[in-house]
Amino acid sequence: MANEKLTVNVGMVGYKFMGKAHSHAYRDVGMFFDMDASVNMKAICGRDEKAVRQAADKFGWAGYETDWRALTERDDIDLIDINAPSDAHKDIAIAAAKAGKHILCEKPLALSLQDSREMLAAVREAGVRHAICFNYRFLPAVQLAKQLIDEGRLGEIHHYRATYLQDWLVDPMFPLAWRMQKSVAGSGAHGDINAHSIDLAHFLIGDFDRVVGQSKTFVTKRPLPSGTGGQDAPAAAQMGDVTVDDTTSFLAQFKNGALGTFEATRFATGWKNGNTFEINGSRGSLRFNLERLNELEVYLLDDEPHLQGFRTIKVTEGVHKYAGNWWPPGHIIGYEHSFVHIVYEFIQSIVTGGSFHPDFADGVKCQQVLEAVERSIESGAWVNVDDV
């Protein structure tokens, strides 16, 4: 039929936390957004056949694979979604690019800056579309912040103040998971959650000039997960080394002259997912907290003196980007909706040929700052980001 929509067939590697979030996005995007293509959830992939088969049934995938190589080689798949642990990103992405697949990859893009640059070169050589899942860009409140900055409402930007605070590792007996192993995760709080703060800064105010940082691991040994040590193993054998940071913070200078402070930690007792930023400019300020993601706090010097003060804007009106696709004003959205928005934008770009960000180049930019901070921690000195 002449008016029949194109179909984008998706294959996904990963089926746990991020696998569920991404699956939800693919299932719901066509219900709430008018798209130029329909989404076909073709196959999900994981090494544990029983678990991935259950995930396929629960999340709504047509089938499953237990080898990501088989998934990337399938002729009936157009887009590969990668949300496996970080150490798998590079090999899967390069193979998918060579097979002519478009790619949506979780952050951080790779274990190292060099690996991320190789991934970028591979997708550019193959001519496929590519995206990195910095999903917080796609929240209505963050989009409003970007709009106000671009309109000049804040004037000259002086300060960018970011925190990403969690407390899930406060208990020293929390088991040693893959996110605490450098060989798999690349880094700890730094690469996992500082990456989001860095990307939001890139998106909202611009490029980094130089950085200086510090980090610490508060709990250096943790119990091995059940089944890896054994009840009869010696006590020392039941513990494993934590090889990543529990917290990393750094100062930054931006190329536009603004100054920044960044803190990421998994030891901020009481904070569950406190991704915050505050931006101070010569004409106003903005404040955002992911734990209150339907709100943006705004202060503008242009207001009359008797009305000046931080106001809280509920970003649920139809005039706010993406909000009008969901519910009537005041009916809030949640964390999962950010994934729907990025899936919508990326698939639209695949079909229409339009531009899309954040892509792998944005992932490399983030990785460059991450690595500059790591070099600064090693040397104890400021590091120029462009020199990394």
N, C-alpha and C positions, 0 to 999 in steps of 0.2 A: 504493500500500500504506500502511496506517495507520502502520506503524513505520518507514517510509522516512525517512532523514535528509534534512534540508535541505542544500542545496548553496550554498556561497559561491564565486562565480566571480570570479577575481582577474585584474586587468590590471596589468602592472608597467612602469614607465618607468625604464630603466637596465639595463645588461647586463654591466657589468664587475665590479670587485671586490665591491661591495655587491650587485650584481645576482646574482652567483653565490651569495653568502651567503644572500640572501633566497630565492632559488629552492630552495636546499637545504632551507630551513625548510619551505616549502610542500610540497615532495615528501615529507618525512619525518615531518611532524607527526602525520599520521593513523596512522602505523605504531607510534608509541610512546605516543601519548596517546589516551584515550577521549574523543572529541569529540561534541558535539551537532550537528555539521555536517560534511560532507565538503568538501574543498577541490578546486576545479577550476582548474588553471593555464591560463587561457583564452588570454591573449595577452601577449607581451612587446614593448616598444617601444624603438626607437632610430633615429637618423637615418641610419646607415650600413646600407643594406638587406642587403648581403652579410653583414656582421658580426652583425646582429641575427637574421637567418635562421639562421646557424650557432649562435648562442646559444640560440635557441628549440629547435633540434634537440638540442643538447647538454644543456640544462638541463631539458628535458621539458615545454616549453610547447606548447599545441595549435596556436598560430599567432603571428603577429607583425604589428606596425604600424610605420610609419615616421614617423607624425605623432601626437604625444600628444593632440592635439585630437580626432582620430578615435577614439582609445582611450577618452577620457572620455565621448564621445557614444554609445558602443555600449550598446544595451539589454540585452545579454547579459553585462554585467559589473557586479558589486556592489561590489567593493573595488578601489581604485586604490592601488598601492604606488609611492611616489616615492623612488628612490635615484639620480636624476640629479644633476649638480652643483648647488651651492646656489643659484645664480642662477635656476634653473628652478623651484624649489620653490613660490614664491608663485603664479605664474600657473597652474601645473598644479593645485595644491590648490584654489584658488578656483574654477576651472572644474569640477573634479571635484565639489566641494560643490554647486555650482549644478545639476549633473546628478544630484544625489541619491546620489552614491557615498560609501561609507565610505572613510577614508583612513588609510594608514600611511605616514609621511614620515620620511626620514632626518634626522639632526641635522647642523648646527644648523638650526632650523626655517626661517630665512630669512636674508637678507643684513643685515637691520637689525631693531631692535625694532619700529619702526613697521610694517614688512612683516609681522612675526610677529603683531602685534595685528590686522592686517587679515585674516590667515588664520584666526585664532581667531574673529573676528566672523563670517566667512563660514560656517564649519562650524556655529557655534551657530545662525545664522539658518536654515541649511538643515536642521538637526536630524539631521545624520549623525554616526556615531561616528568618532572621530579618535584617532590615536596618533602619538607621536614615538618613534623607534627608539633610545632609551637602553637598549640591550640588556644592559648590564652589571648593571642592577638584578636581572636574572633568572638570575644565576648562583647555585647553591646556597650558596656561601661568603658571598656578599653577603646573601642571604636569611637566613642564620644570624646574620650580624652585626646585621641589622635586628631579628631576634627577641631577641637578647641585650640590645640597647639598650632595646627596648620593654619587656622584662621587668624593667628596672632593674638588671641585673647589673653595669653599669658605673657606676652612681650618677650623679652630676651630671657632665655632659660639660664638660671644660675645654679640650681641644685637638682640632682636626681638621687633620691634616697630609697633604696630597695632592701627589703628583707624577705627571706623565705624561711619560715620557722615551722618546724615539726617536732614532735616529741616521741615518736614511735620507738626510739632506741634508748630511752632513759633507763629502762630496766636492763641491768647488766647481764641478766640471764636470757634475754631475747636471743633466739638461735642465730647462728652464723648463716645468713642468707647470701645469695649471689651478689646482691647489691653492696655487700661488705668485702668483696674480693676484687682486688684491682685487676686481676687477669681477665675477669669477666665484665666488670662494670666500668673499668677505666679509672674511675675515681668515685668518691662517696658523695657527700652533700654537694660538693662543688659541681661535678658534672651532671648530677641528677637534677638538682633544683636551682643552683646558681645559673645554670644554663637558661632556664626560663627567665630569670631576672635580667640576664644579659640580653636576651633576644628582645624583651619588652623595651629595654633602653634603646637598642638599635632601632626598633620600630617607632618609638615615640620621639626620641630627641636626636639620634644620630650616632656617628662612629666614635669609638674609643681612640684616645691618643696614647696614654700610658697608664700603667697600673702598678700597685704594690700591695702584697697580700700577706696573710698569715693563716695557718691552719693548725688543727689539733685533733688527735684521736683520743677520746676520753676513756674508752674501754677497748683495750688492745687484744683481749681474748674473749671469745664467746663460745657457748656450747655448740657442738656440732648438731646439725638437724637430726631428728630421730631416724635411726637406721644406718647412720654413717659411722657412729662410734661403737655402738653395741653396749648392752648392759654390763657385760663382763670385762669390757676394756678398762685399762688403768685410767684413773681420773684425768691425768695429763693428756691421754690420747682422745678423750672426749671433748677436749677444748680445741678450738682452731684460732689462728691468728686473723685479726682484722687488719687488712692491708690498705684501707682507704681512710680518708678523713671523715671525722664525725661533724666537723664544722670548718668552714673556710669563709673568711671575710677579706675584703680588699677595698682600697681607695682607688678612684679612677679620675682621670682628667679626660674630658671629651674634646674632640677637634673644634667644636663650636665655642669652647671656653668654659663650659659648665663643669662643675665638680660633682663627683658621685661617691656614694658609699654603698657597699653591698655586703650583706651577711646571709649565709645559708647555714642552717644547723638542723640536726635531728635530735637535739637535746634541749629544746626550748619548752620546758614543762608547761602544759596547758594549751599550747598551740598545736592544732591538728593539721592545718594546711594554710598557714598564714602568709600567703604570697601578697606582699604589699608594695606599693610605691607611693612616694610623695614627690611632686615636682613643683619647685618654686621658681617663678619667673618675675620679671620686673613689673608685670601688670596683674599677676594673679598666681594661684596655686591650685593643684589637684591632689586628691588623696583617694587611693583605691585599696581595698582589702578583699582578696578572693573569698574569704569566709562570709563576706556580705556582697556577693558578686553582682547583685542587681542594683547596686548603688554606686554613685560617684560623688565624692565631695568636691565642691567647687567654691573658690574664693576669687572674686574679681574686684580690682581697684576701681573699675569703671562704674561699679554700683554707687548709688548715692550714699553719702557717709552714714546716714541713719539706717541704712539697709545692709551695710557691709558685714561680712562674717561668712564662715563656711556654711554653705547650703548643701543639703543632701538631695541629689536628683535620683529618682527611681527610674531606671532606664528600661521601662516596660511599655512606653508609648509607641505607637506605630511609626513615629518619626525617627526612632532610634534604630540603627541598622540591625537587621535580623529579628528584632523584637516583634515586628508586625506579622511575622510568619508563624508565630506561636499562639499566644492566648490573649484575651482582652487585657487592657491596661491593669496593672496591679497584680496580675496572675504571673508570678515569678517563674523564671527558668532556673536551670541548675548546671552543675559541672558538665554533665554529659552532653549538653546542648552545644558546647564549644566544639566538640568533635563533629557534630552534625554540620556545623557551619563550615569547618575546614574541608570536610568531604564534599559538601555542595560546591564550594568555590573551586576546588581542585578538579573535580569531574567536569564542571562547566568549562574550565580552561582547556581540558583535554579535548572536549568536543568542539569548542568554538575557536581554539587557537589563541585565546586571549592570554594576557600575562598572568602570572601567579607568583605570589610570595606568601610565606617564606619557602624558598626552594633550597637546593643543596648549596648554592652559593651563600645563602644566609646561614646555613648550617656550618659552613667553613668559617665564616666571619665569627660566629659564636665560639667555635672551637679554637680559633686564633686567640681570642680573649682568655678563654679557659687556660690555654697553655701558657700564655704570657703571665698569668697570675701564678701558675705553678713554677715557672722559671724565677719569678720574683721571690717566691717563698724559699726556693733553693739558694738564691744569691743574697737575699736580704736587701735588695735594691729595687728601685723603680725599673720597669721594663717597658720599652716602646713596643706597642702592639704590632706596628708595621714591620718591626725587625724580626718577628717570630715566623 
